[in-house]
């Protein structure tokens, strides 16, 4: 499987595809070639299920709340002094 992964990655880089798209395409091609169609759906479902945790959701909302506080009230300037 590693031969397929690196082969597709190198081929896409030689064709001039950007690195991010080459990595994603090589990984998807390897998953499809190695797992087949049915097991690939299980992999995708587990990937999305792992993102459904409160601690992972809390981090972006905490950053958003801090930015919102800074934009509306401007209270972060007093915290730095």
N, C-alpha and C positions, 0 to 999 in steps of 0.2 A: 504494500500500500504506500510505503514511503516513496517508492519509485514513481508511482502515479502522481503523488502530491508534488514532488519536486520537479518532475517532468513537465507537468501542466504549468506550474509556476514559472519555470524558466522559459517555456515556450511563449507564455503570455507576455513575459517581460521582453522577450526578443521581438514580439510583434508590436511593442510600444504601448501596451495597456498600462495604465497607472498602477502603482504598487498595491494600493488598497484593493482595487478591483481584482488584481491578479491573485492576491492572497485569498479573497473571498471566493472567487471562481474556482481556484485550485482546491480549496477545502470542500466546496459543494460537489465538485466533480469526484473527489476521493470518497466522500460520504456516499454518493449515489452509486459509485462503482463497488464499494466495499460492502455496503449494507443492503442495497436493493431499495425498492420503492416502498415497501411496507414498513421496514424498520427505520427508514429515514423520517417518516411521519412521527414515529415514537421519539426519535431524537429531537425533533423540532418541538413536540409537545413538552418534553422534559426541560428544554431550554427556556420556554416561556413560563413553565410552572416554577422554575427556580427563581425567576425574576419577581414572582408574586409573594414577596415577603415584606413585612412592615419595616424592617430595618433598612432595606434597600430603597423603599419608597420614601422613608423619612429624610434621607440625606438631601435629595433635590428640593424637597419642600422646606427644609431648614435653610438651605442656601437662598431659596426664593423669598422666604420670610425676612431674612437679613437684608437682602437687596431691596425689598419693598420698604422696610423700615428706614433704610438709608435714603431711598428716593423720596419718600413722602415726608418724613420728619427730619431727616438729616442728623439723627442722633448719634451716628457712628463717629462724627468728628469729635465729640466730647469724650468718646471712649479711648481715642488715640492719645490724647493729651495727658 
